[in-house]
Amino acid sequence: QSVLTQPPSVSGAPGQRVTISCTGTSSNIGAGYDVHWYQQLPGTAPKVLIYGNSNRPSGVPDRFSGSKSATSASLAITGLQAEDEAHYYCQSYDNSLNWIFGGGTRLTVL
Amino acid sequence: EVQLVESGGGLVQSGGSLRLSCAASGFTFSTSAMHWVRQAPGKGLEWVSSVSGSGSSTYYADSVKGRFTISRDNSKYTLYLQMNSLRVEDTAVYYCAKRPTVTGNWFDPWGQGTLVTVSS
């Protein structure tokens, strides 16, 4: 069981908007630590999608956005495309457990 | 361009040992903290261990504490993970990753990973 809670799966049609939630506790997200998001395409290593709650590395489309509040965070994807089909993981830091991940969310583009 | 290339994975029996390596290039290795993260087959990501740029500070997940040792050779631009007393549940792809900034608590970039399989 992961320290950060994500929905196992989400889905949406091309062009739609989907959001993925990431819920933590007062020991991690609620303690003020940043949340980061990774995209993992099938058979590849994870790649950072959002860092520091809402920052996009160069090369990441602005269709991807992140937000954080209290003890949770969200990743939003607008204008859904077939190539977005992947697993998405949130990650933060915990006072006791050090670096922590969510269990991952599988995004299916219908 | 930053590059991380893992090696050393393979098949080992339960109770055995293995040493993973991660060859780094494209940045000043000695100034960057480094991490190991693993992913069991069909499962999510799990942080394993981290080491400071100098190698003087190390951190471990409870699941590997006392069995795994992280180290680095800054002259060789190489990160290591010595894994002893391996268990079936240690079976996973092991990724090395770089701490991107002095204070950043995320992982970027990641290597391609090396598969460790522990048989009973």
HADDOCK unambig.tbl for C-alpha pairs under 7 A between the chains (distance, minus, plus):
assign (segid A and resid 36 and name CA) (segid B and resid 106 and name CA) 6.53 0.50 0.50
assign (segid A and resid 44 and name CA) (segid B and resid 112 and name CA) 6.98 0.50 0.50
assign (segid A and resid 45 and name CA) (segid B and resid 110 and name CA) 6.57 0.50 0.50
assign (segid A and resid 45 and name CA) (segid B and resid 111 and name CA) 6.94 0.50 0.50
assign (segid A and resid 45 and name CA) (segid B and resid 112 and name CA) 5.57 0.50 0.50
assign (segid A and resid 45 and name CA) (segid B and resid 113 and name CA) 6.98 0.50 0.50
assign (segid A and resid 46 and name CA) (segid B and resid 110 and name CA) 6.88 0.50 0.50
assign (segid A and resid 47 and name CA) (segid B and resid 109 and name CA) 6.99 0.50 0.50
assign (segid A and resid 48 and name CA) (segid B and resid 108 and name CA) 6.46 0.50 0.50
assign (segid A and resid 99 and name CA) (segid B and resid 47 and name CA) 6.18 0.50 0.50
assign (segid A and resid 100 and name CA) (segid B and resid 47 and name CA) 6.52 0.50 0.50
assign (segid A and resid 101 and name CA) (segid B and resid 45 and name CA) 6.43 0.50 0.50
assign (segid A and resid 101 and name CA) (segid B and resid 46 and name CA) 6.62 0.50 0.50
assign (segid A and resid 103 and name CA) (segid B and resid 44 and name CA) 5.44 0.50 0.50
assign (segid A and resid 104 and name CA) (segid B and resid 44 and name CA) 5.97 0.50 0.50
